[in-house]
Amino acid sequence: MQSKQQTLKNDIIRHMYYHGQLTIPQLRKLVNYTVPTLCKVMEDLLHQQVLVITGKAASSGGRCAYTYALNSSYACCVVVCVERFTMRIAIANLNNELITLVTTVKIGITTPNEMLKILQRNVRKIINDSKVNRKQIMGISIAIPGLTDKNSGINYNYFGNINRPVSEIFSKMFPYPVLVQHDMDAMTLAEHTMGLGKGVENMLYLYIGGTGIGMGMVLNGKLYLGLDGMVGEIGHIPIVDSNKQCHCGKTGCLETEISEAALVSRIMENIRGGANTMLSAYVENGSYLTLQHIMQALHNGDAFTINLFSQISEHLGKVITIMLHLLNPEMIILGGELTAAGQYLLFPIQQHMNRYALPQLLKNCKITTSSMGSNAPLLGNVAFMLEYTLNNDKFFGAGAK
């Protein structure tokens, strides 16, 4: 059990992480301890070099208060994002800054055991190449897609045939704590702690990417994981009136319409049927049609592509409306590769939501696109690792480092 002093230290570290920098009077309002007690603990954290003084706050008539922040060089975290055909690895500090370049490793279609070897080899390499002090590493935090049961720890898509918790598998590979979380949870936590959703009590994050669609939820200020940690699988809501089979084995899933593969398939089918689109030139030249080509045609005003995005936006508008009616969020953030469509996607979604949603629910909900980019799951991993170390005295506790 943590002592009161350690609990206060952890609360201070947590607030510093989420707010960036604070004065003692500002902290006093957040942690509800007396100023003398706060000053004593802050002094200990400065001596421990967990905190640094960053300057003085603007005076409101009395003495200027010092501003404090986490010492970015005190600790770091190895962050990994596993994707369908690649794996991205970097090291991040307590200021949510990537202190190494992101290493992208192709994994292709490999066996689970081979993927583990690739992960182990490249994590070791990035640690060695970075020359960071090993004592500064809080642990390794891994975001992974697919269905992962948080109770059993088994990932059914990537490591299902191993039938062992993925965190247990990874932990035996490294001399550090290893956390594994769903990539949607990592992206949602990143948005909530450092993105447009910072401070928002009830928000939804929708990933609309080249590989499919998923959702993360923050309800009453907390990341919502559900019973087994498998919430937000909206890509498999049977909302599409078609017999197209999804990779999950079902038909009618939203994901059969909204993914790079689904868009390419639909475009190719229309081109073969004589559709008038500038994308025909890529096909005639023997080029493999990609999402990049589709986005280029969209922003060049290709009427066929604009109409295509209007159609998929109707499906999205219906699903988002369902979520709006169920959860009544104050913000919905859209992220992922398809958001590069900009207003060609967002404007028709809003139009369809105006058509389907109750105006009383819609009027107080802001719908926007993420500004975090592709590093969101990597940075969300840092927040997961920090919470783990604070809750378990694995790093910041007395004598833990």
N, C-alpha and C positions, 0 to 999 in steps of 0.2 A: 504494500500500500504506500502511495506517495505521501511524503510529509507535506504540511501546509505550505512550507517555503518552496518545495519543489513544484507543487501545484501552481503556486503563484508564478514561479519562473516560467513554467510551461505556458501559462495563460499569456504572459508578457510576450514570449517568443511567438506564440500563435497570432496575437494581435499585431505585432510588428510585421510578421510575414504578410498578413492580409491587408494591412494599411500602408505599408511602406516605411513611414517614419512617424513618430509620435512624441509629444512632450509628456512629462509626468502628469500635469493637470489633465491632459487628454486621456491618458491611461487610467487615471483615477476614476473617470466616469465609466470606463469599460470594465474594470476588474473589482471595483467597490472595496478597495483596501485603503487604510489610512496613508497619508502622504509619507510619514516617517518610515512605515513598513515598506512602501514602494521604493523609497530612496535607498534603503538598505539592500533590497534585492537587486535593484538596478545597479548598484555599486558592485555587487557580487558578479553580475553578468558582464559588466565592463571589465572587471578584473579577469574573468574567465575568457574574455575576448569574444564572447558571443555577440555583444552589442558594441557599437561605436557611436561617438557623438558626431553628428553631422552638421551642427550649426546652432543658431539661435532663432527661435520663432519671433515673428513680429510682435513688438510690444503693444499692449493695450492700455498702457498707463503705468504699470508696475514694472518690476524687474523682468527682463527677458528670460524666457524659459529655454533651456537647451532642447534640441530635437535629437532623438535617438533612432537608430535603425539597426537591423541585423548586420553583422559583419559578413559580407558576402563570401569572404575567403575562409570562414570558419568551417563550413561544411558544404558538401556537394553530393549530388545523386547521379548515378548512371541511369539514364532513361532510355527505354526501348519501346518502339511501336512496331508491332508485327502487322503487316498488311497482307493482302492476298498473294502477291508475287514478290514482295520486297520486305525488307526489315530495315528500320531506321534507328540508329543508335547515336547518342550524344551524352555529354556530361553537363549538368546544369547546377548553378549555385543557388543560394537562398534568396537571391533577388530575382529569381526566375529568368536568369540570363543563361544562354547556352555558352559555355566557356570553351567548347570545342566545336569544330565543324560537325555537321550532321553526316554520319557515314551511312550511305545507302547501300544495302547488300541485296543482290538478287537471290531469291530463294526458289523461284519457279515452282514446279510441281515436284515436291520432294517428300520423302517419308518423314514421319514425325521424328524418328531418331536422327536422321540427317539434318533436320531443321535445328534440333537441339545442339548438334555439333557446330553448326554454322553460328548459332547464337553464342555459344560458349567461346568459340575462337575469336569472334569479332568483338565481344565485350572485353575480353582480356587484352586484345590489341589496342582498343581505344583507351583503356586504362593505362597501359604501358606507354603508348605514344603521347598521352597527355602529360605524363610525369607529375600528376597530382599526388600529394601526400596520401598514402593509403588510409591513414588515420582520419582524414577528412571525409571519407566516403561513408555516408549514412547507410547506403544500401543500393540495391538495384530494383528499379520499379518498371514493370513491363505492362504495356497495354496490348491486349490481344482481342481480335474480333471473334465472332461466333458465340454460340451458346456456352456459357460457363456457369455451372452450378456453384454458387458461393458457399454452399454448405459442404458439398463433397469436394469442391475444388476441381472437378473434372471439366475439361473443355471438350465438348462433343464434336466440334468441327475440325480442330487441328490435331488434337491429341486424344480423341475418343478411344481409339483402339489400344492405347497404352493403359487406359483405365486406372490412372493414378492422378492425384491432384497435381496440376501443373506447377503450383508453387513449391510442392515437395520435390518435384523433379528438378526445378531450377535451383532450389536451395542447396542441393547436393553438389552443384557445379561450382559454387562460389563461396568464399569465406565471409560473405556479407549477408545481411537480411535481404530476402527477395520477396517483393510483393507482386501479385498478378491481379489485374483488374480488367474489366471489359473496356474496350477502347471508347465506347460511347460514354461510359462513366468518366473516363479521363478527360474527354473533350468537354463534357458538361461541367465538370468541376473546374476546368481551366476557365471556361466562360464565366462561371459564377464567382471565382476568386480574383480574376485579373482581366476579364473581358467586359463586354457590354452588359453582362448580367451581374456585375459586381454590386452586392448589396440588395439585389432583388430577392424577395422572399419566396415568390412563386414564379418559376420560369420553366419553359420547355426549350430544349435544344434539339433541333432536327438536323441530322446529317443526311444530305442529299448528294451522294457521291457517285463516282464512276462504278463502284462495285455494288451499290444498293442504297438502302435507306434505313435509318434507325433513329431512335429517340432517347434522350436522357431527360430526367425530371429533377427539379429542385422544388420541394414542397415544404412550406413553413421554414424556409432557410436551410433545409437539410437535403442532401442528395438522397433521393429515394431509390432503393434497390429492390424492394419487393421481397417476397418470401424466399425465393431461391437466387435472387440477384439476376433474374432474366427478364427484366422489364424492358419496355420500349421497343419490342419487335414489331413495329408498325409496318415494316416492309412486307409482312406476311398477313396483313389484314386483307381478307378476300373482298376487295372493292371493285375489281376490274371485271367487266362482263366479257370474258373470253375464256377459251379453253387452253391458253398457253400454260405450259407446265413450268412451275418455279423450280429452282434447284432444291427447294425443301421437299419436293415431291407433290405439293398441292397445286391447284389451279386457281386463277383469279387473284393471285397475290399482287399487291401494289408494285412490288419489285419487278414483276414481269414487264412493267411499262417504264419504270424509272431506274435506269442504270445505263452505263455506257454500252454494254452488250445489247440491251433491249432497244436502245435508240438506234444503234447501228443496224440491227436486224430489221427494224421497222423502216428505216430509211432505204436500205437495200431493196426491201420488198416493194416500196413505192417507186424507186428508180426503175426496177424491172417492169413495173406497171406503167411506165411512161411519165412519171412525175417530172415537172419542170423545176429543177433546182441546180444551183451552181455546184452542189456536191457530186453531181453526175460526172464532172470532169475528173475527180479523184478516182472514181470507179473505172472510168474509161482508160485512164492511164495505168491501171493495174495497182494503184496504191491501196493500202489497207486503211479503211476509213476509221478515224479515231475521234475521240471527244474534242481534241484540239481543232480538227477540221470542222466539226459541227459548230463549235463556238465561233470560229472565224467566219463561217457562212452566216451565222446568226447576226453578228455585229456588222457584217457587210450588207445587211438588209435583205437577205434571202427570204422571200415571202413564204416558201414552203417550210423552212426551218422555224420561222417566227410562228407560223400556224401550229407546227408540231409542239412547240413549247407551250403554246396556249392550251393545247389539248391535254398535255400531261399536267399542266397547272390546275386543271379542273379536278383531276384525281387527287392531287395534293391538297387543293382547297377543301375538298370533302373530308379528307382524313384529318386535316388540321382543325376543321370545324368540329369534328367529333371530339378531339382532344380538348378544344376550347370549352365545349359544353360539359365535358366530364370534369375538368380540373380547374376551370376559371383562372388561368394564369394571368399575370400582369405583363409578361413579356414572352414572345416566341422568337427565338434566334435560329436562323437558317444558316447552316454551314455545309462545307463539302464542295466538290469540284463543279457541280451543276449550278452553284450560286454565281459562278463566273458569268452566267447569262444575265445577271443584273436585273434591270427593270423588265426584261423580256420574260422573266420568271416571276419576280416579286409582284409586279403590277397585276398580271392576270390572276395570281393567287389571291390577292386582295379583292379583286373584282368578284371572284367566285365565293369568297368568304362573305362579302357583302350580300351575296345572293342567298347563301345557305345559313349563315349564322344569325343567332338572335342579336339584334343591335345592342341590347343592354349589356351583353357579355363582350361584344366586340369593341365597344367604344373605349373601354379602359385597358385594352390589351394592345401593346406596341409590338408590331411585327417588323423585324429587321434582319439584316444579314451580318454574319460574324466578321469581325475585323482581325481575327487572330491568325488566320492562314493555316497552313499545313502543320505547324508546330504545336497546335493546341493539345493533341494527345501527349506529346513529350512533356509539355509544361504541366499538364494535369497530373502526370506521374509524380512530379515533385511534391505537390500538395498531398497526395496519398502517402508518400514516404514520410513527410514531415509529421503528419497526424499519427502515423504508426510509431515513430520514434518518441513523440511526446507522450502518447498513451501507454507506452511500454518501457519508458526510461532506458531506451536502447542506445541513446547517443548523448542527450543533454543532461541526463541525471548525474548525480555526484559519482565520480569515478567511472562513468560509463564509457567515456571516450578512451 
